[in-house]
């Protein structure tokens, strides 16, 4: 937010999932709290406000759930967002047994998070095209995990990441056959839209 509060939002703007418009970073937390972030989904959620990181952190820890926080900065605001989210995460999880994993597509955001709170683990996210220097970028931000689109992964890439002591997480796996193959290749974790299909061992 404009006053450096961490808020959960998938998109670059408020337009799709609230009755607000434009960048979240243009509004303060008190201004954001006035928005309806539920009606777009269904009448049942009308009046639901934007979730803050602090509210979600309290819920996750109360229910003993582990956390991956994806840092999604406004374009041009990568370093400020990376540092701010890292500070918030360190404070909100200061008494937790397991700290949250900070991940991002933004190398700059992860570098700022590393500088702000070096003890928090980091994972570098990569989009639909995996760059040739993905391993170098992971090392640059001191990552413990490598996150990639499942369509870009091969057995060899996963083995290379493991040899570099990186955990490999992949998105978005919604198919059992694809999951089975990824598990054969040694995948460490998946992101899915269909949690109803998969049960942990």
C-alpha positions in Angstrom: 0.0 0.0 0.0 1.0 3.7 -0.2 1.8 3.5 3.5 4.0 0.4 3.1 1.5 -2.2 4.5 1.4 -5.6 3.0 -1.8 -6.6 1.4 -2.8 -9.8 -0.6 -3.7 -9.2 -4.2 -3.2 -11.4 -7.3 -3.3 -8.7 -10.0 -1.3 -5.6 -10.8 -4.4 -3.5 -10.3 -7.5 -3.5 -8.1 -9.9 -3.5 -11.1 -10.7 -7.2 -11.4 -11.1 -8.3 -7.8 -12.6 -5.3 -6.1 -14.7 -2.2 -6.8 -11.5 -0.1 -6.8 -9.4 0.9 -9.8 -5.7 1.4 -10.5 -2.7 0.3 -8.5 -3.0 -0.9 -4.9 0.2 1.0 -4.1 -1.6 4.3 -4.8 -3.9 3.9 -1.8 -3.2 3.7 1.9 -4.4 0.8 4.0 -7.3 2.7 5.4 -8.4 3.6 1.9 -8.0 0.0 0.7 -10.1 -1.1 3.7 -13.1 0.7 2.2 -13.1 -1.4 -0.9 -15.4 -4.4 -1.6 -13.2 -7.3 -2.6 -15.9 -10.0 -2.5 -18.8 -9.1 -4.8 -16.8 -9.9 -7.9 -16.8 -13.6 -6.8 -20.4 -14.0 -5.6 -23.1 -12.2 -3.5 -22.1 -14.5 -0.6 -18.8 -12.6 -0.3 -20.2 -9.1 -0.8 -18.5 -6.6 1.5 -15.4 -8.7 2.1 -12.3 -6.5 2.4 -8.9 -7.0 1.0 -6.8 -9.4 3.1 -3.8 -8.0 4.9 -0.7 -10.1 5.4 -1.1 -9.7 9.2 -4.6 -11.1 9.2 -3.6 -14.1 7.0 -0.4 -14.7 9.1 -2.5 -15.0 12.2 -4.9 -17.5 10.6 -2.1 -19.6 9.2 -0.2 -19.8 12.4 -3.3 -20.5 14.4 -4.0 -23.5 12.1 -0.3 -24.6 12.1 0.0 -24.1 8.3 3.3 -23.5 6.5 3.5 -20.5 4.2 4.9 -19.4 0.8 4.5 -15.7 0.4 4.8 -14.6 -3.2 6.1 -11.0 -3.4 4.1 -9.4 -6.3 5.4 -5.8 -6.5 4.0 -3.0 -8.6 6.2 -2.5 -11.6 8.9 0.1 -10.6 8.4 -0.6 -6.9 10.2 -4.0 -6.7 12.8 -3.1 -4.1 10.5 -1.3 -1.7 8.0 -4.0 -1.9 10.6 -6.8 -1.4 12.0 -5.2 1.7 8.7 -4.2 3.2 7.2 -7.7 2.8 10.4 -9.3 4.2 10.2 -7.0 7.3 6.5 -7.7 7.8 7.1 -11.5 7.4 10.0 -11.5 9.8 7.9 -9.7 12.4 4.7 -11.6 11.9 6.4 -15.0 12.0 9.0 -14.1 14.7 7.7 -16.8 17.1 7.0 -19.4 14.5 8.9 -22.7 14.4 9.2 -22.5 10.6 9.6 -19.1 8.8 7.7 -18.4 5.6 9.3 -18.9 2.3 9.5 -15.7 0.3 9.2 -16.1 -3.5 9.0 -13.8 -6.4 9.4 -13.5 -10.2 11.3 -10.3 -9.4 15.0 -10.7 -8.8 15.2 -7.1 -7.5 12.4 -7.8 -5.0 14.2 -10.9 -3.8 17.5 -9.1 -3.5 15.9 -6.4 -1.4 14.2 -9.1 0.8 17.6 -10.7 1.2 19.2 -7.5 2.3 16.4 -6.7 4.7 16.0 -10.1 6.3 18.7 -12.5 5.2 17.5 -15.3 7.5 14.2 -15.7 5.7 14.4 -18.4 3.0 13.8 -17.3 -0.6 12.6 -19.0 -3.8 13.0 -17.6 -7.3 10.0 -17.9 -9.5 10.2 -18.2 -13.3 7.5 -17.6 -15.8 6.5 -19.6 -18.9 9.9 -19.3 -20.6 12.7 -20.6 -18.4 15.8 -18.4 -18.9 19.1 -20.0 -19.6 20.6 -18.3 -16.5 17.9 -19.6 -14.1 20.4 -21.3 -11.8 22.7 -18.2 -11.7 19.6 -16.0 -10.8 18.7 -18.5 -8.0 22.3 -18.2 -6.6 22.3 -14.4 -6.9 19.3 -14.1 -4.5 20.6 -16.8 -2.2 17.5 -19.0 -3.0 16.8 -22.3 -1.3 14.1 -23.1 -3.8 13.5 -22.9 -7.6 9.9 -22.4 -8.8 9.0 -23.0 -12.4 6.1 -23.6 -14.7 5.5 -27.3 -14.8 5.5 -27.3 -18.6 9.2 -26.1 -18.7 10.5 -28.8 -16.4 12.4 -31.8 -17.4 14.0 -34.6 -15.4 17.4 -33.1 -16.1 16.5 -29.6 -14.9 15.2 -31.0 -11.7 18.4 -33.0 -11.2 20.5 -29.9 -11.9 18.6 -27.9 -9.3 18.9 -30.7 -6.7 22.6 -30.9 -7.4 22.8 -27.2 -6.5 20.9 -28.0 -3.2 17.7 -26.2 -4.4 14.2 -27.6 -3.7 12.0 -27.6 -6.8 8.4 -26.4 -6.7 6.2 -26.1 -9.8 2.9 -24.5 -10.9 0.1 -25.2 -11.8 -0.4 -28.9 -11.7 -4.0 -30.0 -12.0 -3.6 -33.3 -13.7 -2.8 -36.6 -12.0 -0.7 -38.1 -14.8 1.5 -35.0 -14.9 1.9 -35.1 -11.1 2.9 -38.7 -11.3 5.6 -38.0 -13.8 6.9 -35.0 -11.9 7.0 -37.1 -8.8 9.1 -39.7 -10.7 11.4 -36.9 -11.6 11.8 -35.9 -7.9 9.7 -32.8 -7.7 9.6 -31.4 -4.1 6.2 -29.7 -4.2 3.5 -28.4 -6.4 1.0 -25.5 -6.7 -2.4 -26.6 -7.8 -5.9 -25.2 -8.3 -7.4 -28.6 -7.5 -6.5 -29.5 -3.9 -9.5 -31.8 -4.0 -7.8 -34.1 -6.4 -4.5 -34.6 -4.6 -3.9 -35.9 -1.1 -0.5 -35.7 0.7 1.1 -39.1 1.5 
